[in-house]
Structure formats: structure tokens, C-alpha cells
């Protein structure tokens, strides 16, 4: 007889009776389009509806290489959505005042240095920069905890991340960089593979809705990250597939339920069953 719980298989016993609480990251990214008032509304709404952390993005379009974004209007959007150090500092102060755990993704070392002016506890390196080894090395020396998304990477490249960044401070996020991600491409079982190589694993969910995030809870992950907005009619691609406040609230409730339901309570009957055991058991005559 074997009992399986979150990938731990042991003969006649369950290895762990404690299941970690998965934390939810609300990714507001650049959905605020540089409007600090809107960004603050998003941050407050995210916290109110269950987000444990709120994340934005730090980038400077001046460092953006030439590409298709120069011809389809995206560069203009990036220029508008950019958070200067002054704007970012303003949001950091707002987050502290409202007890919001607030951090950022960065695209290069310049962005990481901007974040360092305000905090060194946590930073994220997005999928498009997971082979930017100079950035990985820099963050490894400066930050206490580093999240790296694995979208677009081969498994060989993913394993190399663990050689560049100290695994004690690294959190690897399973991610499919498709926006929005179709169900056939979510690939949740890959989380199991990642957990064979990394102690801390999360899930950056780019699919529509919260169904994939709910299913990912069965993998006992550290974090779930979802793009978040308060209005899908706002400009920008990310607003269109981001979850709304009520979606976030539902995801939080699922997370709380999962944590309770999946905690091992022992192999014998529970205290809540005592009355039925004592009063109802054997009450029918032959």
C-alpha cells in the first residue's frame, strides 16, 4: 500500500503533514500606463481581493533595441507606461503605507539598479531575459530572493539558471510565454519536472481565467502569478487577458480551500466524526 501526497511516495506513511500556503502575485505590469493614480487603485484592489504580493515592471524604452515594436505603436505605449525612478519610488512609499508587498520585474541591470535604490528583498527576471546571464549574476549578488520565469527556455537553459543563481534564494516559475496561453499549451506537469531540480517552484499563468491556476495548486507550489487589472477596456494587450478583482478573489478562496483540504490529518477518524461514530455507528439491527 502506498499513499501519495504532492509527489511524495512513502510506504504506509505520508512524508509531510504540512502543505505550504501558495501565495498569489497580482501582476499589474504596465496595465497602469504610467498613471500613478490608476496604479494605486490597482494595488489597493489587488490587496483587497486576496493578492499576497503585487508586481509591476521596470523598463526604459531608451534601452530597447530596434524591432517590430517600432512600427506597431508599442514603443509609444512603452514610453507612456515607463515608471521613472521617481514614479517607482512613489509607488514604493504607497505600498509601505498600505502594507502591500510590492516588487518588480526588470529587463536589464539598469532596471535592477533602479529597484536596488528602494529594496533588495525580492526581484523577478522575466522569461525573455532568463538567458541574460549578466543580469542573473548581478541580481544573485544584490538580492535576497530572485524569481525567474522559464518561458521560451530549453530545459538545458533552465537548469543553467540554477548554476548562475544560488538555489537557496531562487524561485523558478513554470511559464508558457503565449498571450493568452491556450489550454493545450499550459503544460502543468512540467512543474513536477522542475521540482526535481529546484526546491522552490511557482507558476506564472498566462491563460484566460483562473482554472489553470486552481489546478496548479495540486503541485504544492510557492506562488501563482496572474496578470491583474480593474478594467479590461483599458489600453494595452495585458489588460485584455488579465483577471478582474472578482476572479482574484475566487482564486484566493480556492487557495485557502486547497490548503485546508490537502493538509494530512492522520490515518484514523477525526474529532469531527466522533458523534457519528458514537451515536450512529451500528444503530441498525440485523
N, C-alpha and C positions, 0 to 999 in steps of 0.2 A: 504493500500500500504506500502510495506517495501523495503528499499534499503539495500543491504548487501555489505559491503566492508571489506575484510580481517577479517571476523569473527565478525565485529561489526554490530549489527542489531538494527536499530532505526526507530521508526515510523515517516515517512515523512522527515527524515533528515539523513545525513551522519555524523557520530560522528567525524571523523578525516579527514581533507583535506590535511594532510601531511603524506606521506609514506616514511619511513626511507630508506636510501640507503644501500642495503645489501653489506657488504664488503667481498671481496674474499681473502681467505687464500691459498697460494700455499705451500703445504706440500712437501718439498724436503726430509724430513725424513733422512734416511741414504742412499738415492739414490747416494750420492756423494762418498760412500765407503771410507770415510776418506780422500779423496783427496781435499785439500782446494782450489786448483785451479779450480777443477770441481765444487765444492760447490759455489764458487763465480760466475762462469759462469751461474749456475742455478739461483742464486739470482738475477743477473742482468737481465736475460731473463724473470724471473717471473715479475719483476717490469716493464720492457719494455712492456710486453703483458697484463698488467692490474691488477696484483695482488696488493691488498692493504696492505697485510702482507705476510711475508714469515716465515715458521716454519721449524725447524729441530727437532731432538730427542737427548736427553742426556741420556746416559746409560753407565754402567760399567759392562762388562761381568764377572768381578770378583764377582759381587753380584748376578749373575744369578744362580738360583737353577738348580740342575741336571734335565734333561728332554730329550725328543726326539731330541732336537737341538744338543745334544752331539754326535749324531750318524748319522746325515744327512748333516753335514757340516755347519749348521747355526752358531754354536758358532765361527767357524773360520771367518765367514762373520762379525759377531758382533765385534769380536776383531779388524778386519780391519776397520770397519766403525765407531768405537768409536771416539767421539770427546773428547779429553782431555780438561781440563780447559784452557790450553794454546791455543789449536786449536779453542775452542769455543770463547775465548777472541779475537782471531784474526778475526773471522767472525763478532763478535760484532762491532769491530772497522771498519771493511769494510762496514758493514751495515750503521753505523752512517755517514761515509764518503759519501756514495751514497744515503743517505736519504731513507733507506729501513727500514720499521718497522719489526724487526726480533725478534722472540721469540722461545720458545722450549716446547716440551712435556718432562715430566720427569717420571721415573718409580718408584722412591723412594725418601726418604728425602735427601739422599746423592746427588742425581741429582738436587733437588730443591736448596740445599745449593750452588751447583756449579753455578746455574743461579743467585742466590742472590749476588754473587760476582760482577755481572755486571749490573743487573737491577731487580727492583721489581714491574714493571708496569703490567706485564702480564705473565701468565704461563698456560700450559694446562696439565690436567691429563687425560691420555688415557683410553679407555674403560676397558682394562684389569686391571686397578688399581682403578676403580671407587668405589670399596668397601674397599680400603686401607684407613681406616678412620684415621689412624695416619698421613698419607701423606696429606689427606684432611684437617685435623686440623692444621697441620704445615703450609700449604700454606695459609689457612684462616688468620693466624696471621701475615704472612710475605708479601703477595702480594696484590696489589690494585685491580686486576681483575683476575678471575680464570675461565677458560673454563674446563668443564668436559664432556666427551663423555659418552653416555649411552648404548653403545653396550654391549651385554651379560647380562645386568641387568634386574631384575624384576622391575615392576613399584613401588613396595614397596621399593626396594633398591634405585630407582631413587628419590623418594620423601624424603628418608632419607638424600640424598646429600644436599638437601635444608635446612635440620636441622643442618647439620655439618658446612656448609659454609654459610656465610652471603649472603642472596639473593640479596642484593644491589650490591655485587661485583661478583656474579655468573652468568655465561652464560652456559646454558645447551645445549648440541648438540645432536640432534637426530642422531642415528648411528646404522647401522647393521654391525656387525663385521664379514663380509664374504668377501673374496678377490679373484676375484672381486665379488661384490654383484649382484645377478641375479635380473631382473626387478620385479619378483614376491615377492622378499624379501625386497624391498626398503621401503615400508610401510610409505609413506609420510603423510597420515592422522594422524599418531601418533603425528606429530608436533602440531596439534590443541589441542590434549590432554595435551601435555607438557605445552602449553601456558596457560592452565587453572591453572597451579601451579607455573610457573616461568615467570617472567617478560621478561627476555631476553633468546631467543632460537635461535640456529643455526642448521646447517645441515652438518654433515661430510659424504660426498658422496663417497662410495667405489665402485660404479658401473662404468662400462666402459662408455666412452663418457661423454657428458655434458647434456644429455637430462633430467635426474633426477634433476640435479641442476637447470636447467631452469624452470622446473615445480615447484620446491620448492619456487621460487620467489613469487608465488601467496599466500604464507603463511606469507609474511611480516616478514622475519627472519633477524636476526642481521648479520650472517655470513654464507658463504658457504665455506667449506674446501674441496679441491681436491688435491690428490697426483699429483705431478708435476715432469716432467723430460724433458731433452732436447734430449734424445736418448733412445728409448725403447730397444735397443740392449745392453745397459749397464747391468752389472751383478746385480743380486738381484731381488726378486719377485716383489717388489713395482714398479720397473721401467717398468714392463711388462704391468700393467694396469693404470699407471699414464697418465695424459693428457699431450699433447705436447704444445709448445708455441702457435701455431695457435688455438688449442682448447681453451686455456686460453683466448686468445684474443676474440674469439667468445663469450665465456661465459661473459666476461666483457661487450661486446656490448649488449648482451641480458639483462644484469643487468641494464645498463643505459637506455635502451629502456623501460624496465618494470617500472622503477622508474618514467619515464615521462608519460607513458600510464596509469598508475594506480593512478596518482595524481588527486584528485577530483577538477574539475574546475568550479563547480557551476551547478545549475539546469537550467539556461537559456542559450540562444545561446551565442557562443563565438565571440570574436572580429574577429577571422579569418573567420567567417561566414558572416560578415556584408555586404560585397559586394554582395554575392549571395542572401542574404535576401533582400537587397535594389533594386538590378537590375533584378534578375531573378525570384523573387517570384511573382506569378500572371501574368506572361508575356503572357500566352496563353488565347486567347479569347474563350468564350463559343461557 
